[in-house]
Amino acid sequence: MPKPTPDYFRRLAELVAIDDAGARPTRPVLEAFSGAEMATIPVGTADDLETAVARARSAQQGWATQTPQQRAEVLNRFSDLVYRNAAELMDIAQAETGKARIYAQEEVMDVALTARHYATTGPKTLAERKVKGMLPGATSVRVRYQPKGIVGVISPWNYPLTLAVSDAVAALIAGNGVVIKPDSQTPYCALAVADLLYQAGLPRELFAVVPGPGSVVGQAIVATTDYVMFTGSSATGASLAEQAGRRLIGFSAELGGKNPMIVTADADIDKAVEGAARACYSNSGQLCISIERLYVDKEIADEFTTKFAAYVSAMKLDATYDFSADMGSLASAAQVDTAEAHVRDAVEKGATVVAGGRRRADLGPFFFEPTVLTGVSDEMTCFADETFGPVVSIYPVDSTDEAVKLANATQYGLNACVFAGSSAEANAIADQLRAGTVNINEGYAAAWGSTAAPMGGMGISGVGRRHGEEGILKYTEPQTVAEQRFVGIDRAPGIPKGVYRAVTPYAVRALKYLPGR
C-alpha cells in the first residue's frame, strides 16, 4: 500500500486553523520509516490559538443549544466515516509514526469505537435527573449538566489519531468546543480526523487544529481555554496542572508509566510469553500503558526467559505499509537514542541482553530491535525511568507477594497486567496493585478498549480519567436547581414562626424513618 500522497497533505493543510497559513513559516513533517521529508506544516502562534478559541466560543454557543442526541448523530456519522476511510487513516498513522500496520489498525478502530460509544451513552449520561430534596414533597431538586465551554486538547505523537479525538468526542457530546494542539511530529493525523468530523456535520470552528510548539501554542491553550486535557510526560503534566490551577480551570492528564507484569508459577508459560510480547512491543513500546517490568516466579523464570527471548528474536521488523511486520520503527531519532542509551547503561553496569539490543539502520533511521534484559539492578537508568521504547527487563521473584511489592514500588501507577494459573488468583493479585488499569491475560487492550470503564493513572501517572461516565462528566459543570414548595425553610402556612422553629429539629430527625431516607 502506498504512503499518503502530496495531494493528500495539501488538502489536509487547508484545514489548519491559521489565517493566511500559506504565508506562515512551516516546519517539515518526516516519514518515520525513511526519515525523509514528506510534507510541511504551518507553524501557529499564540495569536492564532487565541483567534481559534474565540471562533470556537462563538460556534459553541449554538452547539450547546442542541440536545445530546442531536450531537450524537454527528458522532455516529463520524464513526461510520472512520470505518470507510480506515485504509487512508492507517497510511497516515504509519507515515507519521512508523508503527506497524496492525497497530495503526488498532488505533483507527479505537477512534471509531470510542466515537460510537460516546454517541450511544452520552445522551443518557448527560440527561437531567431528579434527586431527593431536603424536605420530602416540599423540595424538588434536579441536576443538569452544562458544558465547560472550550476544551483545549494537547495530544502526543505516539497515538496521534486516538489521542487527538477520543477525548475530543467526549467534550463535543457534552456540548463543548475543542481546540487541539497536535504534536509537531504528527499534525496530519489530527487534521485527518478533523476532516472526517467536518464531513460528519460538525461546524469547522467548533473543532480547530492549531499546530505549533508546545512552548507557544500549548501555553496559549492553558491560558485561554476553560479545561485542559493533556497526554504526555509526567513532568510536563505537572507543569501544566500548576498553570491550570492558577487559573482555577479543570485539568485532566494521562501521563507516564513504568508498567509491571506479573507471571505466577502456575501460569501458562506459552500464553504468558505471547501476551508479554504484545504487552511490551505494541507500537514499538511507545505506549504509555505498555509493559517494561516483568516479574516472573523463579520456578518458571528460566523457561519463560528462554521462550520469551526466542519469541522476541523471531519478531519481524520492517518498514512496510502492509500487515507483514510484527513491529515497525520508532517515531524519531530521540526515541532511538533513549532506547540505545538505556541498554548501553544497563550493560555497562552488569545487565545481560538476551534478545535484541541494537539499532537497525539497515531498515530505516529510527529502527531499534525489541530488546529483553536480565540482571537489571536499581543503579541502572532503565530500572525506574520510563524508556518509552522496546526495552523490557525480566526480574525473577520468590513469591507472588514479592512480585506485588516490587510492582507497586514506583511513583507511577498507570497500567499493570497479570498472568496466573486461575482467574481467582489473577483477580486477587489485581486487587493489590496500585494502577489505574489492570489487565488479566492481556497487556493493555482489554481495559483500554472497554470504553464504558474509566481509564487513567494513579501517582504521577495522571489526574482524572478518560472513558466511562467520568470521561464525559469531567467536561461539564453540574448545576443543581432546587425549588422549595408549600413549606418554607423557616415557616409553614398557619403555624407561628416560633412554634415552627421549635418543632423543626424533631421533624428533621424523624425523616430517617421515612422509606428511602
N, C-alpha and C positions, 0 to 999 in steps of 0.2 A: 504494500500500500504506500502511496506517495506521501511525503510530508506536505504540510499546508503550502499553498502557492502564494506568490507575491500579491496576486489579486485578492486573495482571501484576507491578507493582512491589511491591504489598503482599504478594503470595505469596512473591516472592524475598526480601523483607526479613525474613521469618520464618526464613530460613536463616543469617542473620548469627550468628556465634559469640560472642554477647554475651548474658549472662544479663540478664533484665529489660530487653531492648533498648527496649521501648516507653516506659520511664520515663527513658531517657537523652536527653541533648542530641542534636540532629540538625543536619545541615547540608544545604543544598539541593543537588540534582543538576540541572544545567541541560540542556535540549535544545540541542545545539550549533547547529542550524540557526536557531533563533529567539532563543536566549539566555534563554528563559523557564524558570522552574522547572517540572520535570515530576514530581519526587519528592523525598523527603528520605531520608537515611540516618543511622542511629545512629552516633555518634562513639565509637569504642572508646578504652580506656585501656590503660596498661601492665599493670594488673591483669587486664584482660580477655584480653590476649595471653598472659600467664603462665598463666591458667586454661586457655586453649585449648591451649597447649603441654603442660600436664600431662595433659589428657584425651587428646591425641594420643599421648603416650607410652604411656598405658595401652592404647589401641587398637593401637598399632604393635607391641606385643609379640605379639599374636595374628596380625597381618598378616604379620610376619616369619616365622612358622612355616609359612605357606602356601608352596607351590612357586611359582617364577616363572611356570609355566604356569597355575596357578590365578589368579594376579594378572592374567595376560594375558587371561583370559576376561572379567574386569571391563572392561579397556580395550577389548576388541573390542566388547562391548555398548555402551560409551560412544561409540565411533566410529560405530556404527550409529545411535545416538540423535542424534548431531550432524547426520548427514545428514538424518534425519527431521525435525529441528527447525531446519533451515537458515534458513528464511524468518524465523522468530522471532528467531534469533540475529543475522541481518543487521540486523533492525529495531533491536535494542538497541545493536548496534555503531554504527550510523548515528546513533541518537539521542544517544548519549553523546559521540561524537567528531566528527560532521559529515562523515565520509568519504563519498565516492561509493559507491553500492551495489556496483559492480564490485569495489572494494577491500574492502568488507565481505564479499563472497562469497569473495574470495581468502583472507581471514582465516579464515572458517568452514571452508573446505576444508582449509586448513593444519592446523587443530585435528584434524579427522577423520583426515587422512593421517598426522599425527605420532603420534597415539594408536595407529593401526593398525601403523605402523612399529615402535614400541616393543613392542607386543604380539607382533609376529612375530619380531623379532630379540632381544628381551630375554632369553627363556629360554636361548638359545644363548650369548649374551654372558656371562650370569651363571652358566653351568654350571661345576661343579667340574672342574678339569683336572689332569692329571698333567704333571709337568715332570721333567727329568733331575735325578737326585740326585747327591750328592757322589761316592759310590763306586758304580759300576755294579753292580746286583744286590743291593747291601747297603744302599743308602739309597733309600727310597721317599718321594717328595715329591708332595703335592697342594696346589693353590691353590684357595681358596674365597673367596667374596665376602660379607661381612657388611654389612648396611645401616648407614649412619651413625647413624640414629635419627630425629631430627626435622629436616627441611629447612625453613628459612624462605625464602619467596619474596617479594621486594619488586618488584612489577610496575608498569609505566608505563601512561600513558593512551593512547599512540598506537596500540598493537595490544593492546587490553585483553582480547580473547579468547585470542589466540595466546599472549601472553606471561604470561597467568595460568595457562595449563595445559600448554604444551609442555614446559617444564622440570619441571613438577609430575608429569606422567605418567612421565617418566624416573625421577624419585625414587620414585614409587609402585611401579613394576615392580621396582625394586631392593629393595623391602621397607621403605621409609621411610614415616613420616607426614609431612604437609605442613601448614604454617600460612602463609597468604598475607595480605599487606597490599596490597590493590589501591590504585591511585592514587585520591585523593579525588574526581577528576572522573568516574571510570569504575567505581564499585564494582559496579554491577548486571551488567556483563559477567562479572566474576569469579563473582558469585552465579549467573548463568545457567549457566555451565559446571559449577559445583559441583552445581547441581540435577540436571544430567544424569549426573554421576558418581554421585550418590546413587541415582538411578533405576537405574543400571547395577549396583548392588550394593555400592558402596564404603561402608564404615562412615562415618557422618557425622562422627564425631570425628576420623577419620583425615585429613580434608581440611577444615580450618577457615578461614573467611574472616573476618578482623577488620579492618573499615575504621577509618581514623583517620589523624591526621597522622604524617608520617614522623618528626618530632622526638620523638614519643611512642611510637607503635606500632612504627615502623621501628627505633627504638633498642632497644626491648624484644625484637624479633626477634634482633638481633645479640647481645643479652645472654643469651638463653635457649635458642636452638636450637643444633643440632650442625653445621650447614652453612648458609651463606647464599648464595642466588642472587639477583643484582640486575641489573636492566636500567635504565639511565638515564644521567645525565651523568657525564663523566669525573671532575669534581671531587667529586661525591657518592660515586662508586665508590671513589676514593682514600681518602676519609674512612672509609667502611665497611670497606675492606680493612685499614686500620690498626687499627680496633677488633676485627675478627675475628682479626687477628694477635696482639693482646694476649691473646686467649682461646685461641690455638692451635687454632682451628677452621678448617675449609675454607671457601674463598670463591671464587666464580666470578662474572664480570660481563661483560655486553656493554654497552659504553659508547659514547661519541660518535664521530662520523666527519666528515671533510671530504673526501668520496669523489671520486676523479677518474675521468674517462672519456677515453680516447684514441681519436681518429679519424685514421687514416692517409690519405695522399694517394690511395691506390688503393682505398679503401673505397667501398662502395655508399652514396652520399650519402642517397638516399631512405630506405633501411633504417636508416641511422645516425640520421637525423632522427626517424623514428618510434620507434626504440629509445631515443633520448635523452629524448624526451617522457615515455615510460613510466618511464625510469630516474630522471628528475628530479621528476616531479609525481605519482607514485603516492602515494596517501594525502595529497595536498596537500603533498608534500615533507616530511611529518612522519614520516620513516622513517630510522632510524639508518644504514641501508645505501643510502639514496638518493644520487644524484649531485648535487654542487654545483659541480664544476670540470670544464670541457670543454676539452681540449687538442686542437686541430684543426690539421692541417697547413696551412701558408699557401697551398699550391696550391689547396686547396678551401675555405678558411676563409670567403671572401666568399659563395660559393654556399651553403655549409652554413648560415651565419648567416641569410641571406635566407630560405631554405626553413624553417629552424627557427623563426624569428620568425613567419613566416606560419602555420605549423602550430600554434604555441602560441597565437597570437592567435585562431585559429578554435576553440579548445577551448571546450566548453560548460560553464559553471559553473551550478549550480542546487542548490536545497535541496529535494531530492526523494527519496522512498523507492522509487524505481524505477531502472531501468538507463539512463535517458536522459541523465544527466550524465557528462561526462568527469572532472570534478573537483568535489568538494564544498567545504565550508568548512574553515577551520582549527578547532582544538578549543577555543580560548579567546581572550579579548582579549589575553592576554600574548603569545600566538604571533603575532597580527596586529601588535601593537606592535613586536615584534622584527623581523619582516619589513619593516615600513614604515621602521623606524629604519635598518636595513642599506641599504635602497635610497636613502633620503634622504642618508645619509652618503656613499655611493658617488657619487651625482650631484653633491653639493656639492664633491666632490674631483676631479671630472672624468670620471666614468664616463657612459656613454650607455645609456638604456633603449631597447631595440629591440622589446620586447614587454611588455605588462602594466605592473606597477609601481604599481597603485592599489588602495586599499580598495574594496570593493563593498558598501557599506551598503544599497544598493537590494535586494540579495539576502538579506542577513542580517548580524548584527552581527560575525561572525567571518570574513567572506569577504575574500580578497585574491587578486588576479589572478596567474596563473602568469607569472613575470617572467624576462626574459632581459637580462643586462647585458653590455656590451663595454667595453673600456678600463679594466678594473679593475686597480688597482695595489696594491702592498703596504702603503700607508698607510691603505687603506680597511678598515673592520671586516670586511666580508664576504670579504676576500681569504683570511684564515686562520681566522677564527672560524666555527664551525658556525652556520648560520642556522636550521636545522631548520624550514624552510618552503619555499614555492615560489619561491625566488630562486636563480638559477644564473648563472654567468659563463662567457663564451667567451674562450679565450686562443689566438690563432694561434701556431704554433710552426714553427721552421725545419726540424726533423727529428724522427724518432721518438726518437732518443737524448735530445733536449731535452725531449720530452714525458715520457719516463720519469723523467728527472732532476727535472722540476718536479712530477710526480705524487708522487714519493717525498719531496719537500721539505716534510714536515709531521710533527708529532708523532703524528698519527693513523695508523691502518693497519687500517681495518675492511673496506672493500669497494672494488672498482675494476671497471671494465669496458673492453672493447676492441672496436672495430670496425675491421677491417683487410681487405685485399684477398684474403687467403687464410688458411686455418686455421693453416698452419705459421707464417706471420708473426704472427698474433694470439697463438698459444701461446708463441712466442719472447718477445713483449712481456710476456705474463702472467708468465712465469718471472722477470722482472726487477722486478716490482712488489712492494713491501712492504705487503701487505694480506692479511688472513686469508682472504678470498674474492676471486676474480677471475672475472668473467663475460665470456664471449665471445659477441658478437651478442645480448646481453641485459643489462639493467641490474643485476638482483639476484636474480630469482626462480629462475634455473637453479641457482645454488649454494644458496640458502636452501631451496628445495624438495627438494633432494637430501639427504634426511634420513639417508642412510647415511654421509654425509661430514661431518666436523667443521666447525663454523661458529663464528667468533669473531674477535677483533681482535688486532692487534699494536700496539706502542707504548702510547699512552694510550687506545686503543680497546677494551681489555678484558683480562681474565685468564681463562684456561681456555677451554673450548669447550662448546657445546651440539651436539646431534645426533651421529650416529655412535656408535661404542663409547665414545668419550670422554664423551659426553653421559649415559651410564648409569653407567659405572665411577667417575666423579667422586663419585657419591653412595654409594660403597661403601668399606669398609675391607678391602683384600685381606689374607687370612690364609694363611700358609704352615704346613702341617703336615708335618713330616719325621719319618719313622720309620727308625731305624737297626736293621738286622737282620743276624744271622750274625756279622759282623765289627764289633768296636767301633772307636771312634775311636783309642783308644790301646792296643788289644790284639786278638789273634786267638786262637781256641782252639788250644791245643797249642804255641804259639810263645812263647818267653820275651819279656818286655816289651822287654828291651834289644835283642834281635835285631829285633823288630817295628819298634821306633822307628828302628833303623838303616836298614832296607830301605824304610820308608815313603816317603821323598823320591824314591827311584828308581821305586817303583811309581806314585806320583802323576805323575811326569814321563812315564812310559810310557803313561799314559791317552790322551795325544794321538794315539797310533797306533790307538786303537780307532775303529771306524766311528761317525761322528756326534758325536765328542767334540771 
